[in-house]
Amino acid sequence: MHRRFLLAGLALALVAAGISPAAASESAETTVRPVRSCADLVRSYDVPDARTRVASAVVVPATATDPEHCAVKGTIEPNIGFELKLPTTTYRGRYLQYGCGGFCGAVMFFGQVFPECGPAFGDAAVAATDDGHEAPPEYVFDTKWAANNQQARDDYFFRAPHALSKVSKRIISVFYGAEPRKSYFSGCSNGGREALLLAQRYPHDFDGIIAGAPAFTYTGLIGYQAWLARNVIPQDKIVLLHGAVMKACDGLDGLVDGQLEDPRLCKFDPGSLAGQLTPDEIERARRLYAGPADHGVRLYPGGQAYGSELSWSSWIHPSPQFGEAIAAGLADNALKHLVYPIGKPHSSLATFEFTVREFRRLVPETVKANAMSLDLREFRRSGGKLIIWHGAGDQAIPVEGTLDYWQRLTGGRTPDWARLFVVPSIWHCQGGDTLTDFDPFKELVSWVEGGQAPHRVIASGRNAAGNVVRTRPVFPYPLRAKYDGSGSVDDAANFVAAPGFGFSDRIRWAGEDLYHRPGPVAP
């Protein structure tokens, strides 16, 4: 009892001094040392419905970027490969699981593997999975593994991230003597889809979740990639188009700064470039901005954003890294092997029809992968915190889809358990004309562990040399950053929160009924 009063008094004193109790608790945290050797982890684990075999566990020395850790590699039955990295001297009770991108097929750790989420670097155990299959290193778009294997599909669609969360917590409890104090998930693109799916279908797996640029409507997104791949514009014309868009629209948000705060303000018509673009290129550009539709019925809730044009090059044109265009690789392989029920007629990039009928043919299988459920009541009741973020210049997954989901989820209000951040300029997950990087992980930890809901997150822009040349605050949607009239427009300190532009975010489209189809759940 005496200790309780001492802690309460300390908290009051810190608040009076302008220091949050959450910050104090972080500074008072002690590291948790292993109770087993790293080598002891090599064995089988009878995790319910996720029997696991650890094949190797070795101590990796500290480097300039990573703490010393036990690197664990194993397989969850039947074929989910994973890696778990357990700090040996800096662990403070946190677990962070990463999502994977595209069709997965390899264990992917994105960005800074060991995040700075507390008072020490590398204080969290981290893990990632290949989602149940291995893709050939030379062809990341491979989906042949899914052609006749429903278990492999289901592991990728909805089981693997959940299974890994159970397995990681079991191994952590063996290594450190207790399960993690707090668990987090962070993913972008397909990883963002997994993030939302975990909050919807497995609401007790994680305390805090970050869903970046979520590919949450798999049903519509594969057709959208086909739409991009079928409306290619030459590289030099993309540059021309971007210059014209920025000249016409950069100042519409009240500030000429090389980025569009909300691309929906722009009403640029590619037809104004007649004579510089061919008639066919003009129509292709119009189709890209509009998005796919069938006789006025939208097949995806969005189109390419004005101002995002420079990012199209890496998505609709073949690249040396992948050997083909990303949009084409994703669409063709998904349509051939993944998104129609096994045994039913499939399609391809060349033959896919942009019709409501074809959209409905995709539903029976892709509803398993969708993360569109609006029922997050159990996640909210469990105390979970959710941050969704999306780049306004995303060339792969238009932000309008996320805005439509958010509107339906919240009714346009800002709930006490979730936040949405729309980041100007940023392309798909990273990169952009001006702003290039956004990571709200520290803010999520402060929210989960200290009750401090994020009122802003700072985005940064880096030049080709990797130097930060712009910072900009991003406020919870629908608020936006507004220049206060003095100082550099590249300094976040010179911006304040302002009301958004008042757009209607709810979109009528072919997949509206899918918001009420939650999809299957693995045990």
N, C-alpha and C positions, 0 to 999 in steps of 0.2 A: 504494500500500500504506500509506504514511504517513497519508494522509487517512482510510483505512478505520479505522485504529487510533484516530485522533483522534475519529471519529464514535462508535466503540464506547465509548471512554472517556467521551464526553459523555453517551451514553445511560445508562451506569452511574451517573454522577454525578446525573443527573436523577431516576433511580429512587430513589436514596438520599435525594434531597430531596423525594420525593413527587410528582414531575412525570413523567408518562408520556412515553416516547419518541414516541408518536403525537402528543401535544400539541406536543412540541418540533419534530417534522417539519412540523406545520402552521404553527408560528410562523416556521419557516425557509423556507416556500414563497415563491417569487417569482412575480410575475404573468407571464403569457405574452402578449406583444403580437402583434397581427396582422402577417402578412407580406404581405398583400394589402389593397387598399382594399375597403371594403364594396361599392362599385358593381361591382367586378370579379366578384362572385359571381353576377351576373345572366347566366346562360347555361344550357346543358344539361349534365347529368351522366349518363354512361353507367354507372350503377350496375347490376351484374348483376341481372336480373329486377326492377329497380325504376328504370327510366329516368326521369329527373327534369328538369323545367324550372323554374328559378327565374325568376319573373316580376318581382319587385322586391326590392331590398335597399337600405335607407336607414338612415342614422345617426340615432338618436333621442337627443336630449339627456337628461342625467340629471335625475331628479326626486327628490322626497322619498322615494319608494318604490323607484325603479328606477335602476340605474347607466346611464351612457351605453352604448348597445349598437347593434349592427347588426341591424335587424329584417328578416328574410328571409321571403318568402312564395313558395310554389311549389306545384307539382302533381307527384305521383308517378303514373306511368301505371298504370291508365287515368284515374283520377279521384280520387286521394287528395290532398286539400288539406292543407297543413301550414304551420306557422309555426315559425321557429327564431330565437331571440334570442341574439346573440353579444356578450358584454361586450367593450368596446374597451380598457378600462384595468384591469379587475379580475379577469379570467379567470385561473384557476389550475389548469386541466387537468381540471375535472370537467364531466360532462354529465348533466343530469337531464331525463328525458322523463316527461310527464304522461299519464295515461289519460283517457278521456272517459266521460261519464255517459249513462245512458239509451240511446237509439238513436243517440246522437252526432249527426252532421249539421252540426256547427259546430266550429271549433277552440276548445277550452276549456282555459284555464289556471286551475287552481283555487288558492285561497288565496294565499299569498305567492309571486308568480311567480318571483322570484329569492330562493332560500332562503339563510339564513345557515348554511352548512354548514362553514365553516372560519374562519380568522382575519379574513376580510374579507367584507363584505356584497356579494352579487352576484358571487361567484367562480365560478359555474357557468354554462355555456351551457344554455339550456332550450328545449324543443320540445314541440309538441302537434299532433294531427291530427284531422280530422273523420271519420276512419275510412272514407273512400271515397265519401261522398255529401254533398249539401247538403240540409238540411231547411228548409222555409219558416220564416222567423223567427216568423210568427204561429202556427205549430203545431208544437211540438217533438216531438209524438208521431207525426209522419208516418212511414209505412213504405211508401208507394206506390213508392218507389225500388226496393224489394226484390221487388215482385210478380212480375216476370218477368226479373230480372237476377241470374243466379247469381254473376257476378263481383262485383257490388256487395255481395251477401250475404257472399261469402267474404272480401272485404276487411274488412268489419265483423266477421265471425265470428272470423277468425284471421290475416289477412295484414297489415293496415295498421300496427299497432304495430311489427311486425318490420321491415317495409319502411322505416318512418321511422327506425328505429335505424340501418339501413345507410346511408341517405341523409344523415342528420344527421352521422354520423361522417365521411363523405366530405367534406361541406361544411366541417366543422370542420377537417379536415386541410388543406384548401385555404386557409382563412382564417388559421389559426394556424401552419401548417407541420407539424402532427402531429395524430394522432387523440387523443381524450381519454385522459387517464391513468386515470381511473375513470369508469364509467358507471352511472347509477342510474335506476330507474323507480319512480314512485309513482302509485297510483290508488286510487279508492274506488268501490264499487258496481260498475257495468260496468267502470270502470277497475281495480277490484280483481280482477275476472275476467280482464282483460287481463294483470294482473301475474302471477297464478298461471299463466296460459297461457304467458307468456313463459318462466317458470322451467321449465315442463314441456316445451314444444315447441321453444324457442329458448334452450337453456341457456347459450350463450356470448354472448348479446347484452348482458347486464348483470351487473355485479359485485354489485350490491345491489338488492333489490326490496322494495317495501312494497305489500302487498295489504290494503286496508282494506275491511271489510264486503263481501267478494267475492261477486258474483253468479255463482258458479262452476258451479252446476247450472242451466243455462239451461232444460233439459228440464222440470225441476220448478218453476222460478221463475215462468214465465209463467202456469201453472195456479194458482200461489199468488196472483198478483196478481188473477186472476179470482175466486178464493175471497174475497179481501178485498172486492172490488167488489160481490160478490153478498151480502155480510153486513153492510151498512151499518147503523150505529146512530146515532140523532140526537145532535147535539153536546151538548146538555144532559145526556143520559144517559151520554155518555162521561165527562164531568166527574164525575158522580155515581159511576160505576163506579170511576174512579181514586181518588176519596176513600175509598171503601170498601176497595179493595185496599190502599192505603197504611196505613189504620188497622189492618187485619188483619195485615199482613205486614212493616211497616217494621222492627220490632225482631227479626225472626227470625234475622238475621245477627249479632245481639249488640249492635247500635247503632241507636238511633233518630236518623236523620240526614237523612230525606227522600229516601233512595234505597235501592234493593234491591241488595245486593252480588251476590246470585245469585238471579234471579227464580224459579228452579226450587224454591226453598225454600217458595214460596207455594202454598197449596192452596185458594185462595179460590173459592167457588162463587157465580156470579152469581144463583143461585136464592135466596140469602139476601136479595136485594133485591126479592123478590116484593111487589107492591103499589106499588113505585116504578119498576120496569121491567115492561113488559108481558110476557106469556108468550113472544111472538115475539122480543122484544128479549133476553130471557134466553137463549133458544136460539141466537140469533145470536152473543151474547157467548161462549157455550160453544164454538160452532164456531170462532170467531176464536182463542180460546186453544188449541184442540185442533189446528187445522190440517186441511187436506183429507185425506180418506181414502175408500176404497172397500171396504165390508164388512170393516173392520178393517185394511186394508192402507194404510199412510200413502203419500200421493202427494207429500209433501214432508217432509223431516226436521225439522219444527218447526212452531210456531204462534206467535201473538202473545204477547209476554212480559208477565207480570204486572208492573205498574208503568209500562208503556209507553203507557198509554191516551191520555194527552194528545196524543201524537204521531200518533194515528190520524186526528185531525181533518184534518191537512194531507195525508193520504194517501188516505183513503176518501171525503172530502167535496170537492165542487168548490171550487176556489180562484180568486180574481180573477186571479192570475198566469197560470194555465194554462187557465181557462175550463171545466175539468172536473176530476174527481178523478184523481190521478196513477195510482192502481192501475187504474182503468177505462181511462184512455188507453193505458197500457202494454199491458194485456191485450188490449183490443179490436184495436188496430192490429197487434200481433204475431200474433194468431190469424188475422187477415184476410189478411196479406201476407207474413209473415216465417218462421214456424216450422214450416210444413208444406212438403214438397218441392214445387217448382214443377210445376204440372200435376196435382197431387193435390188432392182436396177439402180445403177449408179450413174454419175455424170462426169464431166471433166470441164476444164476451163474453156475448151473449144465449143462444147455443146450445151453448156448451162444456159437455161432460159430465165430471164428476169421477169418472172410472173408470180402472181400470188399462188397459183397452183403448185409451182415448183418450190416456193417457200414452204408451203404446207407439207410437202413431201419430206422436207428436212426435219420437221418437228419431232417425230417419234424418237429419233436417235439423239438429236442435239439438245432436247429438253433435259437430258441427263447431265449435260455439260453446262447448261445455262446457269447463271447466278443472278436470276431476275426476281426472286421472291421478295415481296414487300413485308413479309412477316419476320421481323427481327425482335419480336417481343421477348423471347427467351434470352437472347444475347443481351438485351437492355436490362432485363431483370437480374441477370447474373453479374451485372456491374461492368460489362464489356464496354470499351471505348473504340470508336471507329473513325478513322480519318480516310476520306476519299480525296484523291487529287487527280487533276487532269490538265495537261497542257492545252491551251487554247489553239495552238498551232499544230496539233497532232495530225499527221498525215496518214496514219494507219487506222486509228479508231477515233472518229469525230467526237468532239466533246459534247455535242448535242444529245447523244445517247445517254451519257452520264447525267446531264442536266434533266433529261426526261425522267430517268430513274429517281433522281433526288427529289424532284417535284412530287412524284407519286408516293415516295417513301415518307416525306416530311410535310407535304402540303405547302411547301414554300417557307416553312418556319425552320429555325435553327434549334434542334433538340439538344438536351443537356448531355447526350451520350454520343453524338456524331457531329462531324464537321466536314464540309466540302470546301476545297481550295481549287480555284481555277487559275492557272498560272499563265499569264500572257506570254506569247512568243514560243514557249517550249514546244518542241516536236514530240515524237513518240518516246516517252519515258526520259529522254535526255536530248541535249542539243537544242539549238534554236538560233534565230537571227540575232537576238540580243541576250535574253535570259537563256541559260543552258542547264542549270542544276537546281533541283528542289528535293529536299529530304526532311520530312517532318518527324523523324524518329525521336529526337530528343524531346520534342514537344509532346509526343505521345507518351513517353515515359513519365514526364512531369505530370501529365493528365491522369494516367493510371495510378501512379504511386503518390502523387501529391495533391490530386484534385484540382489542378490548375488547367482548365480548359484553354486551348490555344486561341489567343485573340489575334495572332498574326504569325506568319512564318516567313523568314527572309529567303528569297530566291536570289541566285547569283548568276552572273554571266561571265564566261571565260573566253579569252581570245585563243588563237591557234596555239600560242605558247603555254596555255594553261593558266594564265594569270587572270585573276578576278578583275574585270573592268566595269562591272555594273552590279549593284545590289538593289533590290526592290522588295518592299513588303508585300505579302499576299495575305489578304484578309478573308475571313470566312465568307463564303458566298451567301448572299448576293452582294456583299460589300466589295468595293474596289479601291485601289490605290489612286489617290489624286495628288498631283503636284501642289505643294504649298506656296509656290511662286518665287522661291528664292533658293539659291545654291544649285549644285550640279544635279542634273536629272539622272545621273548614274549612282547617286548616293541614296540609300533607303531612308536616311534620316530626314530627307526633304519631302516625304510623302505622308499623307494622312488618310484615314479611312473615309470613304464617301459612299452614298447609296449607289447601287447598280443602275443600269440603264433601263430597267423595267420591262425586259422582254418576257414573253410568255414561254415557259420552258416545257410545258406539256405538249407532246407531239402526237398527232394521229398517224398511226402506221400499222402495218400488217401484223405485227407481233404483240399487240397490246394484251391479248388474252394470256400470253406467256408469263406475265407478271404474277399470275395466280396459279402457276403450275410449278411447285417447288422442286420437283425432281427427286430421285431416289437418294437414300441415305445408307451408308455402309455402317455395320456394327462397330 
